[in-house]
């Protein structure tokens, strides 16, 4: 089993192997250690995120999005060129071929477990189905939480003490 996550110390992407006996994740870039709660991993099953305190995880296809966008672009450009030359059979042939390629990739590509809060990706994990598919309501909850907890923009052209006072009075 492995996890890909952003280090909370240096924000570098880290991919690390783990198992049931692991108790922390280590960043090879800055050396920060991310401890996770006991019982987060049971056998080959992940019960909660190892990189953050979230219990909300979901399943998604482990498909590189750039490949999907490239496939769609090829289909659009190829069918547009065929349409320009008034070749209806080539136009629809190209569209159906790209749709078939997309379907085959969908069937062949495995799944990954994702964290709503920090975006950590888990591969090689058993019993992913227990976490369920993507839920827009849960995603929105974490998106709103990140927006509220995010860094506040500094007030331009004010001395630091005045900027802090301005931030407090404006409710930021």
LUMKESE-431233 format. One line per field, with one value per residue (C-alpha): y, x, z; residue in three letters; residue number from 0; chain. Coordinates in Angstrom, 2 decimals, always signed. Layout:
N
v = (Y/...)
u = (X/...)
w = (Z/...)
residuo = (ALA/...)
num = (NUM/...)
cadena = (A/...)
//
This chain:
172
v = (+0.00/+3.53/+7.08/+10.24/+13.43/+17.02/+17.49/+19.97/+21.42/+22.08/+21.34/+18.91/+15.89/+12.72/+9.10/+6.64/+2.97/+2.06/-0.92/-1.75/-1.47/+2.08/+4.93/+7.98/+9.34/+11.00/+13.76/+13.09/+16.77/+18.56/+15.67/+16.48/+13.52/+13.24/+10.99/+9.32/+7.92/+4.34/+2.19/+4.31/+1.21/-2.22/-4.94/-3.62/-1.28/+2.46/+3.74/+7.41/+9.67/+9.27/+12.79/+14.72/+14.01/+13.42/+10.25/+11.22/+9.27/+8.37/+6.13/+7.42/+5.99/+6.24/+7.73/+10.45/+13.41/+14.73/+11.53/+11.98/+15.59/+14.59/+11.88/+14.34/+16.91/+14.32/+13.38/+17.00/+18.01/+14.84/+14.90/+18.64/+18.14/+15.27/+17.41/+20.27/+17.92/+16.78/+13.20/+12.24/+8.61/+9.66/+12.27/+9.77/+7.06/+9.26/+10.20/+6.56/+5.46/+8.01/+7.04/+3.37/+4.18/+6.08/+3.14/+0.67/+2.89/+3.19/-0.59/-1.24/+1.46/+0.63/+2.70/+4.93/+6.12/+9.91/+12.21/+15.04/+17.33/+17.11/+15.26/+12.36/+9.41/+5.79/+2.90/-0.83/-0.54/-3.26/-2.74/+0.69/+0.19/+0.78/+4.47/+5.02/+7.16/+10.92/+12.98/+16.60/+17.69/+16.36/+17.91/+21.27/+21.06/+20.68/+23.30/+25.83/+24.88/+25.47/+28.82/+29.97/+28.71/+29.88/+32.68/+36.18/+38.61/+41.32/+44.87/+46.69/+49.89/+49.90/+49.50/+46.04/+47.30/+49.21/+46.19/+43.92/+46.42/+46.73/+42.94/+42.61/+45.43/+44.22/+40.70/+38.87)
u = (+0.00/+1.20/+0.03/+0.76/+0.28/+1.47/+3.86/+2.36/+5.84/+7.22/+4.17/+6.25/+4.58/+5.54/+4.83/+5.42/+4.77/+2.95/+1.41/-0.48/+2.66/+3.47/+2.83/+4.04/+4.80/+8.18/+8.91/+12.23/+12.47/+12.21/+12.29/+8.93/+7.15/+3.36/+2.03/-1.32/-3.81/-3.63/-6.10/-5.95/-4.83/-6.29/-4.71/-4.91/-7.80/-7.45/-10.04/-8.97/-6.53/-2.92/-1.88/-4.68/-7.32/-10.15/-12.26/-13.97/-12.49/-13.91/-13.13/-12.23/-10.67/-6.89/-6.80/-4.34/-6.55/-4.09/-4.50/-8.28/-8.05/-5.61/-8.00/-10.90/-8.74/-7.69/-11.33/-12.44/-9.61/-9.71/-13.47/-13.42/-10.86/-12.92/-16.07/-14.29/-13.53/-17.19/-16.35/-19.25/-18.14/-14.62/-16.10/-18.26/-15.59/-13.10/-15.66/-16.65/-12.98/-12.11/-15.23/-14.22/-10.65/-12.09/-14.33/-11.43/-9.26/-12.14/-12.44/-8.69/-7.68/-7.82/-9.21/-7.64/-8.86/-8.86/-9.15/-11.68/-9.75/-6.10/-6.31/-4.07/-4.24/-4.09/-3.26/-3.17/-5.74/-8.33/-12.06/-12.25/-15.98/-16.72/-15.84/-18.21/-18.12/-17.54/-20.15/-20.52/-21.99/-18.98/-16.59/-18.33/-18.09/-14.31/-13.99/-15.85/-13.74/-10.54/-11.87/-12.63/-9.36/-7.16/-4.60/-6.03/-4.70/-2.45/-3.73/-1.51/+0.44/-0.25/+2.25/+2.06/+0.28/-2.30/-2.77/-3.45/-5.99/-7.60/-7.82/-9.54/-12.03/-12.94/-13.65/-10.91)
w = (+0.00/-0.64/-0.09/-2.07/-0.06/+0.26/+3.18/+5.68/+6.33/+2.85/+0.62/-1.48/-3.02/-1.16/-2.08/+0.72/+1.41/+4.63/+6.37/+9.55/+11.68/+10.45/+12.85/+10.92/+7.46/+6.87/+4.35/+2.57/+1.57/+4.93/+7.40/+8.99/+10.51/+10.23/+12.99/+12.45/+14.93/+16.13/+14.19/+11.03/+9.14/+9.84/+7.74/+4.17/+4.93/+5.55/+8.06/+8.10/+6.30/+7.37/+6.32/+8.09/+10.78/+8.28/+8.21/+4.94/+2.02/-1.39/-4.36/-7.81/-10.94/-10.81/-14.28/-15.33/-16.23/-18.81/-20.83/-20.74/-21.88/-24.63/-25.82/-25.97/-27.79/-30.38/-30.91/-31.31/-33.62/-35.71/-36.17/-36.93/-39.68/-41.12/-40.88/-42.69/-45.59/-45.59/-44.71/-42.49/-42.08/-40.94/-38.59/-36.74/-37.02/-35.18/-32.53/-31.95/-31.89/-29.19/-27.21/-27.47/-26.36/-23.40/-22.47/-22.68/-20.46/-17.98/-17.79/-17.50/-15.01/-11.30/-8.45/-5.82/-2.44/-1.98/+1.04/+0.75/+3.09/+1.99/-1.34/-0.25/-2.66/-1.49/-3.82/-3.15/-0.38/+0.25/+0.87/-0.76/-1.40/+2.30/+1.81/-1.10/-4.21/-4.42/-2.57/-3.65/-0.30/+1.63/-0.91/-0.56/+3.25/+3.05/+0.30/+2.46/+5.48/+3.48/+2.24/+5.79/+7.24/+4.36/+4.67/+4.84/+2.27/+3.66/+3.52/+1.00/+1.78/+5.53/+8.37/+10.02/+13.18/+11.11/+8.79/+11.80/+13.19/+9.75/+9.47/+12.86/+12.25/+8.77/+10.08/+8.15)
residuo = (UNK/UNK/UNK/UNK/UNK/UNK/UNK/UNK/UNK/UNK/UNK/UNK/UNK/UNK/UNK/UNK/UNK/UNK/UNK/UNK/UNK/UNK/UNK/UNK/UNK/UNK/UNK/UNK/UNK/UNK/UNK/UNK/UNK/UNK/UNK/UNK/UNK/UNK/UNK/UNK/UNK/UNK/UNK/UNK/UNK/UNK/UNK/UNK/UNK/UNK/UNK/UNK/UNK/UNK/UNK/UNK/UNK/UNK/UNK/UNK/UNK/UNK/UNK/UNK/UNK/UNK/UNK/UNK/UNK/UNK/UNK/UNK/UNK/UNK/UNK/UNK/UNK/UNK/UNK/UNK/UNK/UNK/UNK/UNK/UNK/UNK/UNK/UNK/UNK/UNK/UNK/UNK/UNK/UNK/UNK/UNK/UNK/UNK/UNK/UNK/UNK/UNK/UNK/UNK/UNK/UNK/UNK/UNK/UNK/UNK/UNK/UNK/UNK/UNK/UNK/UNK/UNK/UNK/UNK/UNK/UNK/UNK/UNK/UNK/UNK/UNK/UNK/UNK/UNK/UNK/UNK/UNK/UNK/UNK/UNK/UNK/UNK/UNK/UNK/UNK/UNK/UNK/UNK/UNK/UNK/UNK/UNK/UNK/UNK/UNK/UNK/UNK/UNK/UNK/UNK/UNK/UNK/UNK/UNK/UNK/UNK/UNK/UNK/UNK/UNK/UNK/UNK/UNK/UNK/UNK/UNK/UNK)
num = (0/1/2/3/4/5/6/7/8/9/10/11/12/13/14/15/16/17/18/19/20/21/22/23/24/25/26/27/28/29/30/31/32/33/34/35/36/37/38/39/40/41/42/43/44/45/46/47/48/49/50/51/52/53/54/55/56/57/58/59/60/61/62/63/64/65/66/67/68/69/70/71/72/73/74/75/76/77/78/79/80/81/82/83/84/85/86/87/88/89/90/91/92/93/94/95/96/97/98/99/100/101/102/103/104/105/106/107/108/109/110/111/112/113/114/115/116/117/118/119/120/121/122/123/124/125/126/127/128/129/130/131/132/133/134/135/136/137/138/139/140/141/142/143/144/145/146/147/148/149/150/151/152/153/154/155/156/157/158/159/160/161/162/163/164/165/166/167/168/169/170/171)
cadena = (A/A/A/A/A/A/A/A/A/A/A/A/A/A/A/A/A/A/A/A/A/A/A/A/A/A/A/A/A/A/A/A/A/A/A/A/A/A/A/A/A/A/A/A/A/A/A/A/A/A/A/A/A/A/A/A/A/A/A/A/A/A/A/A/A/A/A/A/A/A/A/A/A/A/A/A/A/A/A/A/A/A/A/A/A/A/A/A/A/A/A/A/A/A/A/A/A/A/A/A/A/A/A/A/A/A/A/A/A/A/A/A/A/A/A/A/A/A/A/A/A/A/A/A/A/A/A/A/A/A/A/A/A/A/A/A/A/A/A/A/A/A/A/A/A/A/A/A/A/A/A/A/A/A/A/A/A/A/A/A/A/A/A/A/A/A/A/A/A/A/A/A)
//
